[in-house]
Amino acid sequence: MLSLNNTCGDTTTNRQYMLRKNQNLIKQFFDSKQYLYQADRKVAHVHVVNDIYFLHGHHKTMFKGVKKTFNNKFELASYIECNELYFEKAKQLSLF
């Protein structure tokens, strides 16, 4: 006779592990979002997951439909420089 408990248990454990792993990757993906600007206009954003950079262009800009993947920050920096982009400036808090 087949023992279904072992098979189901292993499958369930693997599924739970994969879900947890995917949830961590998804959290990392959305938590790392940074906007890119060109001439004071938001034109794209970048996500970072496991040291891989994902650039997504925004609608109604010249970057519409652009989806690029960079394997390191130097490739991303080169692309940013060539397209005259810059990251969002840090907002300074004021006391008044």
C-alpha positions as a LaTeX table, in Angstrom:
\begin{tabular}{lrrr}
\hline
Residue & $x$ (\AA) & $y$ (\AA) & $z$ (\AA) \\
\hline
Met1 & 0.00 & 0.00 & 0.00 \\
Leu2 & 1.06 & 3.57 & $-0.63$ \\
Ser3 & 1.78 & 5.82 & 2.28 \\
Leu4 & 0.15 & 9.12 & 1.42 \\
Asn5 & 1.08 & 10.81 & 4.69 \\
Asn6 & 4.79 & 11.05 & 3.87 \\
Thr7 & 4.19 & 12.32 & 0.36 \\
Cys8 & 1.60 & 14.88 & 1.45 \\
Gly9 & 3.73 & 15.98 & 4.40 \\
Asp10 & 6.77 & 16.54 & 2.20 \\
Thr11 & 4.72 & 18.38 & $-0.41$ \\
Thr12 & 3.06 & 20.56 & 2.22 \\
Thr13 & 6.40 & 21.35 & 3.83 \\
Asn14 & 7.93 & 22.25 & 0.47 \\
Arg15 & 4.93 & 24.41 & $-0.43$ \\
Gln16 & 5.10 & 26.26 & 2.90 \\
Tyr17 & 8.84 & 26.82 & 2.47 \\
Met18 & 8.35 & 28.17 & $-1.05$ \\
Leu19 & 5.50 & 30.45 & 0.07 \\
Arg20 & 7.62 & 31.83 & 2.91 \\
Lys21 & 10.57 & 32.32 & 0.59 \\
Asn22 & 8.37 & 34.03 & $-2.02$ \\
Gln23 & 6.77 & 36.26 & 0.62 \\
Asn24 & 10.23 & 37.39 & 1.72 \\
Leu25 & 11.19 & 38.15 & $-1.90$ \\
Ile26 & 7.93 & 40.03 & $-2.51$ \\
Lys27 & 8.42 & 42.07 & 0.68 \\
Gln28 & 11.99 & 42.84 & $-0.37$ \\
Phe29 & 10.76 & 43.81 & $-3.85$ \\
Phe30 & 8.16 & 46.33 & $-2.68$ \\
Asp31 & 10.08 & 47.68 & 0.33 \\
Ser32 & 13.06 & 48.63 & $-1.84$ \\
Lys33 & 11.15 & 50.85 & $-4.28$ \\
Gln34 & 12.96 & 54.11 & $-5.11$ \\
Tyr35 & 11.81 & 56.69 & $-7.63$ \\
Leu36 & 13.91 & 58.06 & $-10.47$ \\
Tyr37 & 13.42 & 61.59 & $-11.75$ \\
Gln38 & 14.28 & 63.43 & $-14.92$ \\
Ala39 & 13.84 & 67.22 & $-14.98$ \\
Asp40 & 11.90 & 67.12 & $-11.67$ \\
Arg41 & 9.41 & 64.59 & $-13.05$ \\
Lys42 & 8.96 & 61.01 & $-11.80$ \\
Val43 & 9.74 & 58.82 & $-14.79$ \\
Ala44 & 10.62 & 55.41 & $-13.33$ \\
His45 & 11.29 & 53.42 & $-10.21$ \\
Val46 & 13.79 & 50.78 & $-9.14$ \\
His47 & 13.33 & 47.66 & $-7.01$ \\
Val48 & 16.25 & 45.73 & $-5.51$ \\
Val49 & 15.99 & 42.01 & $-4.74$ \\
Asn50 & 19.06 & 39.95 & $-3.84$ \\
Asp51 & 21.39 & 42.55 & $-5.39$ \\
Ile52 & 19.50 & 42.50 & $-8.70$ \\
Tyr53 & 18.06 & 45.84 & $-9.81$ \\
Phe54 & 14.72 & 46.05 & $-11.62$ \\
Leu55 & 13.91 & 49.33 & $-13.38$ \\
His56 & 10.30 & 50.02 & $-14.42$ \\
Gly57 & 9.30 & 53.04 & $-16.48$ \\
His58 & 6.18 & 55.05 & $-15.73$ \\
His59 & 3.17 & 55.61 & $-17.97$ \\
Lys60 & 3.01 & 58.86 & $-19.98$ \\
Thr61 & 6.78 & 59.35 & $-19.95$ \\
Met62 & 9.48 & 58.47 & $-22.44$ \\
Phe63 & 10.18 & 55.45 & $-20.22$ \\
Lys64 & 6.70 & 53.98 & $-20.76$ \\
Gly65 & 6.96 & 50.20 & $-21.07$ \\
Val66 & 10.63 & 50.11 & $-20.09$ \\
Lys67 & 11.47 & 47.13 & $-17.91$ \\
Lys68 & 15.16 & 46.48 & $-17.42$ \\
Thr69 & 17.14 & 44.21 & $-15.14$ \\
Phe70 & 20.65 & 45.04 & $-13.97$ \\
Asn71 & 22.93 & 42.51 & $-12.29$ \\
Asn72 & 24.89 & 45.08 & $-10.31$ \\
Lys73 & 24.73 & 48.70 & $-9.22$ \\
Phe74 & 27.41 & 49.77 & $-11.71$ \\
Glu75 & 25.24 & 48.76 & $-14.69$ \\
Leu76 & 22.31 & 50.62 & $-13.15$ \\
Ala77 & 24.45 & 53.69 & $-12.42$ \\
Ser78 & 25.67 & 53.72 & $-16.01$ \\
Tyr79 & 22.09 & 53.55 & $-17.34$ \\
Ile80 & 20.99 & 56.31 & $-14.97$ \\
Glu81 & 23.86 & 58.55 & $-16.03$ \\
Cys82 & 23.28 & 57.96 & $-19.77$ \\
Asn83 & 19.61 & 58.91 & $-19.43$ \\
Glu84 & 20.20 & 61.89 & $-17.11$ \\
Leu85 & 18.15 & 60.40 & $-14.29$ \\
Tyr86 & 18.53 & 60.91 & $-10.57$ \\
Phe87 & 17.08 & 59.41 & $-7.42$ \\
Glu88 & 14.55 & 61.18 & $-5.25$ \\
Lys89 & 16.22 & 63.75 & $-3.06$ \\
Ala90 & 16.03 & 63.05 & 0.67 \\
Lys91 & 13.33 & 65.08 & 2.33 \\
Gln92 & 14.60 & 67.11 & 5.25 \\
Leu93 & 12.48 & 67.44 & 8.33 \\
Ser94 & 11.96 & 70.87 & 9.77 \\
Leu95 & 10.98 & 71.74 & 13.31 \\
Phe96 & 8.50 & 74.43 & 12.27 \\
\hline
\end{tabular}
